[in-house]
């Protein structure tokens, strides 16, 4: 009987570790909404520093919300290279 308890405990622990690991990965898969992101959130994107992040926020304040993620390339300083690096991490 003691062996069965140990085996069950191991299964429960493995399931718990898998669950917690899945939750941690969920944040990594979360996309940044370029229509609502703060400067701080935008700077977490590869190639987007504070200056470009400010430009993105200023652009959307003047021009309105981005309709597609590709519209981000209309912001001065955000070209194809930067866009291709971050396109999988952003949404509208």
N, C-alpha and C positions, 0 to 999 in steps of 0.2 A: 504494500500500500504506500509506503514511503517513497518508492521509486516513481509511482504514478503521480504523486504530489509534486515531486521535483520536475518531472517531465512537463506537467501542466504549468508549473511556475515558469519554466524556461519558455514555453510557448507564449505565455502571457507577456513576459518581458520582451520577447522578440516582436510581438505584435505592437506593444507600446512604443518601442524604439522606432519601428517602421512608421507608425502613426505620427509621432513627433517629428520625425525626419521629413515626412510629407508636408506637414504644416510649415516647416522652415523653408522648404522649397517653394511653397505657394507664394511667398512674398517675392522671391526671386523672379517668378513668372508674371508678377503683376506688371501691367503696362502703365506708363505715365501718360495721362491725358494732357496733351499739349494745349488744350483750351482752358484748363483749370490749374495747371501746375504752377507752383511758386518758383521763384528764381532758384531757391535751394534745391527743389526737386529736379529742376531742369539741369542743374550742374552735376547731377549724378550720372548723366548720360555721357558716354564717351565722346570727347571732342567738344563738349559744350561747357565753356567756362562761364564765369560770372558775366562777362561782357556780352557774350552771345545770348545767355539766358535773359539778360535785361532787354536785348534787342527783340527777342521772341515775345516777351511780355508786352513791350511797347508796340510791336507790330499788331498783335491781336487786339490791343486796346484801341488802336486807330482804325484798323481794317475790319475788325469783327472776328468772330471765331473762325478757326480753320475748318474747312469743309472736309478735306481729306488730309491724310498725313503728308502727302506729297506737296501740299500747299506750304509746308514748312520751308521748302526750298526757295520760296519768295522772300524770305527774311535774309537781309544782307549778311553775308558771312556763313550761311548754311548752304553748302553746295552738295553736289552728288556724293562726294566722299563721306562727308559727315552724315548725310541722310542715310546712306547705305549702311553705315556703322550702327545707326540707332533705330532704323525702321522697324525692327522686330520688338523694340522696347517701348514704342509709343502708340498712342491711339487718339482718336478724337471723340 
